[in-house]
Amino acid sequence: MDFSNHTLVSEFVLLGFSHMTHGRVYLILLFLTIYLVTILGNFMIITLILVDSHLHSPMYFFLSHLSCLDVCYSTVTVPRILANILLQRHTISYNLCLTQMFFLMAFSGSECWFLAIMAYDRYAAICQPLHYSHLMSPRVCMQAAVIIWIWGFLDSAVHTALASNFHFCGHNQIYHIFCDLPPLLKIACGDKFVSEITIQVATVFVGLGPFLFVVISYFYILATILRIRSNTGRHKAFSTCISHVMVVLLYFGNGSVNYYQPSAGYSLETDTLISTMYCIVTPMVNPLIYSLRNKEVKGALRKILERHRRM
């Protein structure tokens, strides 16, 4: 197909909140509050892990990376959404759209695998306690973190490079609240076979793969916990996993609804709500889950507050 006569697209229109004519001030205040809670909550988690020696363990090492990803993920999306709602100008330039998509995919892909490695950490601690220090040594943890970050950005670079070759035939209205590959692919014209195949492959390695890794890890964890004779021992073992299980269910649950849509797709209003839950609410809830459900994190926070009270 010859694209020489097709209109070039210099900017896109994000339709997610473009239909809102009333209540913009309340929506801005709501999103701004959520964003501030997200930033403060995740930085609190990172700070506690850095200053409290009791949190210098593999689980909290990976949790600090997870909090960093939540800050980055939220920062890539929320400020732009707030600016669009405030200015009532729901456009984004072509280059900025691809840039936003690149970082979104890099951070979301990395977060999937950090959740998976955190599940492996729980498996090693509960199922292989005698080998835990070897399986999750500082060197192994650092290597795993570096590999996950690099993998996330490499995967995103491939998709962004493919998306940069899309032809849009003058269609520039994106039925979404931010730039992402699936909504861009929907409005692209021409041969999209390579991109669609690449997305399917990436879905296995970036989405389904980590989720299955988590499920298998917790299968062995549950089997080991059930073999513990005392109720106290079972409760103690499982209590170390509750926060992580809740975050996994929240993240992969929202992600599957956001990305694995039915062939007919959702309505614009439904898609906007789902995308808001995934990219705005989830990064805020993660630190709340770990701070409210985790005794060690609550203990570290209590120590810091008491220290400041004495000063």
C-alpha positions as CSV (number, residue, x, y, z in Angstrom):
1,M,0.0,0.0,0.0
2,D,1.3,3.4,-0.9
3,F,1.3,5.9,2.0
4,S,2.9,8.8,0.1
5,N,-0.5,10.6,-0.2
6,H,-1.6,9.9,3.4
7,T,-2.0,12.8,5.8
8,L,0.8,13.0,8.3
9,V,-0.2,13.1,12.0
10,S,1.6,15.7,14.1
11,E,-0.5,15.3,17.2
12,F,-3.1,13.1,18.7
13,V,-6.4,13.9,20.6
14,L,-6.8,12.0,23.8
15,L,-10.6,11.5,24.1
16,G,-10.6,10.0,27.7
17,F,-11.7,13.1,29.6
18,S,-12.5,15.3,26.6
19,H,-16.3,14.8,27.1
20,M,-16.2,16.3,30.6
21,T,-17.8,19.7,30.7
22,H,-18.8,19.8,34.4
23,G,-16.9,18.9,37.6
24,R,-13.5,19.5,36.1
25,V,-12.3,21.2,39.3
26,Y,-13.3,18.3,41.5
27,L,-11.6,15.8,39.1
28,I,-8.4,17.9,39.1
29,L,-8.4,18.0,42.9
30,L,-9.1,14.3,43.1
31,F,-6.3,13.3,40.7
32,L,-3.9,15.8,42.3
33,T,-4.6,14.4,45.8
34,I,-4.1,10.8,44.5
35,Y,-0.8,11.8,42.8
36,L,0.5,13.5,45.9
37,V,-0.4,10.5,48.0
38,T,1.3,8.3,45.5
39,I,4.5,10.3,45.5
40,L,4.6,10.7,49.3
41,G,3.6,7.1,50.0
42,N,6.2,5.5,47.7
43,F,9.0,7.9,48.8
44,M,8.1,7.0,52.4
45,I,8.5,3.3,51.6
46,I,11.9,4.0,49.8
47,T,13.1,6.1,52.7
48,L,12.2,3.6,55.4
49,I,14.0,0.8,53.5
50,L,17.1,3.0,53.2
51,V,17.3,4.1,56.8
52,D,16.1,1.1,58.8
53,S,18.6,-1.8,58.9
54,H,15.7,-4.3,59.7
55,L,14.4,-3.7,56.2
56,H,17.7,-4.4,54.5
57,S,16.6,-7.7,53.1
58,P,15.9,-9.0,49.5
59,M,12.1,-8.5,49.8
60,Y,12.4,-4.9,50.8
61,F,15.2,-4.3,48.3
62,F,12.8,-5.3,45.5
63,L,10.0,-3.4,47.2
64,S,12.1,-0.2,46.9
65,H,12.4,-0.8,43.2
66,L,8.6,-1.4,43.0
67,S,8.0,1.9,44.7
68,C,10.4,3.7,42.4
69,L,8.5,2.3,39.4
70,D,5.2,3.4,40.8
71,V,6.5,6.9,41.2
72,C,7.8,6.9,37.6
73,Y,4.7,5.3,36.2
74,S,2.4,7.8,37.9
75,T,4.6,10.8,36.9
76,V,4.6,9.8,33.2
77,T,0.8,9.9,33.1
78,V,-0.9,12.0,35.8
79,P,0.7,15.5,35.3
80,R,-0.2,15.3,31.6
81,I,-3.7,14.3,32.4
82,L,-4.1,17.1,34.9
83,A,-2.7,19.7,32.4
84,N,-5.2,18.5,29.7
85,I,-8.2,18.7,32.0
86,L,-7.1,22.1,33.4
87,L,-6.4,23.6,30.0
88,Q,-9.3,21.8,28.2
89,R,-6.8,20.9,25.5
90,H,-6.7,17.2,25.1
91,T,-3.9,17.0,22.6
92,I,-0.4,15.5,22.7
93,S,2.3,15.8,20.1
94,Y,3.4,12.8,18.1
95,N,6.9,12.7,19.6
96,L,5.6,13.2,23.1
97,C,3.0,10.5,22.6
98,L,5.7,8.0,21.6
99,T,7.9,9.1,24.5
100,Q,5.1,8.6,27.0
101,M,4.3,5.2,25.5
102,F,8.0,4.2,25.7
103,F,8.3,5.0,29.4
104,L,4.9,3.5,30.3
105,M,5.7,0.2,28.7
106,A,9.2,0.1,30.2
107,F,7.9,0.8,33.7
108,S,4.9,-1.5,33.5
109,G,7.0,-4.4,32.0
110,S,9.6,-4.0,34.7
111,E,7.0,-4.0,37.4
112,C,5.6,-7.3,36.3
113,W,8.9,-9.0,36.7
114,F,9.7,-7.3,40.0
115,L,6.4,-8.7,41.4
116,A,7.5,-12.1,40.0
117,I,11.0,-12.0,41.7
118,M,9.3,-10.9,44.9
119,A,7.2,-14.1,44.7
120,Y,10.4,-16.1,44.2
121,D,11.9,-14.4,47.2
122,R,8.9,-15.6,49.3
123,Y,9.3,-19.1,47.8
124,A,13.0,-19.2,48.7
125,A,12.3,-18.0,52.3
126,I,9.5,-20.4,53.0
127,C,10.3,-23.5,50.9
128,Q,14.1,-23.3,50.8
129,P,15.0,-21.6,54.2
130,L,18.4,-23.4,54.5
131,H,19.5,-22.1,51.0
132,Y,17.8,-18.7,51.2
133,S,21.0,-16.7,51.9
134,H,22.6,-18.3,48.8
135,L,19.5,-18.1,46.5
136,M,18.8,-14.5,47.4
137,S,22.4,-13.2,48.1
138,P,23.0,-9.4,47.6
139,R,24.8,-10.2,44.3
140,V,21.9,-12.2,43.0
141,C,19.4,-9.5,44.0
142,M,21.4,-6.8,42.3
143,Q,21.9,-8.8,39.1
144,A,18.1,-9.6,39.0
145,A,17.2,-5.9,39.5
146,V,19.6,-4.8,36.7
147,I,18.3,-7.4,34.3
148,I,14.7,-6.5,35.0
149,W,15.3,-2.8,34.4
150,I,17.2,-3.5,31.2
151,W,14.6,-6.0,30.0
152,G,11.8,-3.5,30.5
153,F,13.5,-0.8,28.5
154,L,14.6,-3.1,25.7
155,D,11.1,-4.6,25.3
156,S,9.7,-1.0,25.3
157,A,12.2,0.1,22.7
158,V,11.2,-2.6,20.3
159,H,7.5,-1.7,20.5
160,T,8.2,2.0,20.3
161,A,10.4,1.5,17.2
162,L,7.5,-0.5,15.6
163,A,5.0,2.2,16.6
164,S,7.1,4.9,15.0
165,N,6.5,3.2,11.6
166,F,2.8,3.2,12.0
167,H,0.7,5.2,9.4
168,F,-2.4,6.8,10.7
169,C,-4.0,8.1,7.5
170,G,-5.1,11.3,9.2
171,H,-6.8,9.5,12.1
172,N,-5.5,11.2,15.3
173,Q,-8.2,10.5,17.9
174,I,-7.1,8.1,20.6
175,Y,-9.8,6.5,22.7
176,H,-7.7,6.6,25.9
177,I,-6.4,8.9,28.6
178,F,-2.8,8.4,27.7
179,C,-0.7,7.1,24.8
180,D,-0.3,3.4,24.8
181,L,0.4,0.8,22.1
182,P,-3.1,-0.9,21.9
183,P,-5.0,2.3,21.3
184,L,-2.4,3.5,18.8
185,L,-2.6,0.2,17.0
186,K,-6.4,0.5,16.7
187,I,-6.2,3.8,14.8
188,A,-3.2,2.8,12.6
189,C,-3.8,1.9,9.0
190,G,-1.9,-0.4,6.7
191,D,-0.2,-3.7,7.5
192,K,0.0,-4.1,11.3
193,F,0.8,-7.9,11.2
194,V,4.4,-7.6,12.6
195,S,3.3,-5.3,15.4
196,E,0.4,-7.5,16.3
197,I,2.6,-10.6,16.5
198,T,5.2,-8.7,18.5
199,I,2.5,-7.6,21.0
200,Q,1.3,-11.2,21.4
201,V,4.9,-12.4,22.0
202,A,5.5,-9.6,24.5
203,T,2.2,-10.5,26.2
204,V,3.6,-13.9,27.0
205,F,7.0,-12.7,28.2
206,V,6.0,-9.4,29.9
207,G,2.5,-10.2,31.2
208,L,1.6,-13.9,31.3
209,G,5.1,-15.1,32.0
210,P,5.5,-13.2,35.3
211,F,2.0,-14.0,36.4
212,L,2.4,-17.7,35.9
213,F,5.8,-17.5,37.7
214,V,3.9,-15.9,40.6
215,V,1.2,-18.5,40.6
216,I,3.7,-21.4,40.5
217,S,5.7,-19.9,43.3
218,Y,2.7,-19.5,45.5
219,F,1.5,-23.1,44.7
220,Y,4.7,-24.4,46.2
221,I,4.5,-21.8,49.1
222,L,0.9,-22.9,49.9
223,A,1.9,-26.6,49.7
224,T,4.8,-26.0,52.2
225,I,2.6,-23.9,54.5
226,L,0.0,-26.6,54.7
227,R,2.6,-29.1,55.8
228,I,3.4,-26.9,58.8
229,R,1.8,-28.6,61.9
230,S,1.3,-25.6,64.2
231,N,-1.4,-23.0,63.4
232,T,1.0,-20.3,64.7
233,G,3.7,-21.4,62.2
234,R,1.3,-21.5,59.3
235,H,-0.1,-18.0,60.2
236,K,3.4,-16.6,60.6
237,A,4.6,-18.0,57.2
238,F,1.5,-16.8,55.3
239,S,1.5,-13.4,57.0
240,T,4.8,-12.6,55.2
241,C,3.1,-13.1,51.8
242,I,-0.3,-11.3,52.3
243,S,0.9,-7.8,51.3
244,H,2.6,-9.1,48.2
245,V,-0.4,-11.3,47.2
246,M,-2.7,-8.2,47.5
247,V,-0.4,-6.1,45.3
248,V,-0.2,-8.9,42.7
249,L,-3.9,-9.3,42.5
250,L,-4.5,-5.6,42.2
251,Y,-1.8,-5.0,39.6
252,F,-2.4,-8.0,37.3
253,G,-6.1,-7.8,37.8
254,N,-6.3,-4.2,36.6
255,G,-3.7,-4.8,33.9
256,S,-5.6,-7.8,32.4
257,V,-8.8,-5.7,32.3
258,N,-6.9,-2.8,30.8
259,Y,-5.0,-4.6,28.1
260,Y,-7.0,-7.8,27.3
261,Q,-10.2,-6.2,26.2
262,P,-13.0,-8.0,24.3
263,S,-12.8,-7.8,20.5
264,A,-15.6,-5.3,20.5
265,G,-13.8,-3.1,23.0
266,Y,-15.2,-1.1,25.9
267,S,-17.1,2.1,25.7
268,L,-15.1,5.3,26.1
269,E,-16.4,5.9,29.6
270,T,-15.6,2.3,30.7
271,D,-12.2,2.4,29.2
272,T,-11.5,5.7,30.9
273,L,-12.5,4.3,34.3
274,I,-10.4,1.2,33.8
275,S,-7.3,3.1,32.6
276,T,-7.7,5.5,35.6
277,M,-7.7,2.5,38.0
278,Y,-4.7,1.0,36.3
279,C,-2.4,4.0,35.9
280,I,-3.5,6.4,38.7
281,V,-5.1,4.5,41.5
282,T,-2.9,1.3,41.6
283,P,0.4,3.2,42.2
284,M,-1.2,5.0,45.1
285,V,-2.6,1.8,46.7
286,N,0.6,-0.3,46.6
287,P,2.4,1.7,49.4
288,L,-0.8,1.9,51.4
289,I,-1.0,-1.9,51.3
290,Y,2.6,-2.4,52.4
291,S,2.4,0.2,55.2
292,L,-1.0,-0.9,56.6
293,R,-0.5,-4.7,56.3
294,N,3.2,-5.1,57.0
295,K,4.3,-5.2,60.6
296,E,8.0,-4.5,59.8
297,V,7.2,-1.4,57.7
298,K,4.8,-0.2,60.4
299,G,7.5,-0.8,63.0
300,A,10.1,1.1,61.0
301,L,7.7,4.0,60.5
302,R,6.9,4.1,64.2
303,K,10.6,4.3,65.1
304,I,11.1,7.2,62.8
305,L,8.1,9.1,64.2
306,E,9.2,8.5,67.7
307,R,12.7,9.7,66.9
308,H,11.4,12.9,65.5
309,R,9.1,13.4,68.5
310,R,12.1,13.3,70.8
311,M,14.1,15.8,68.8
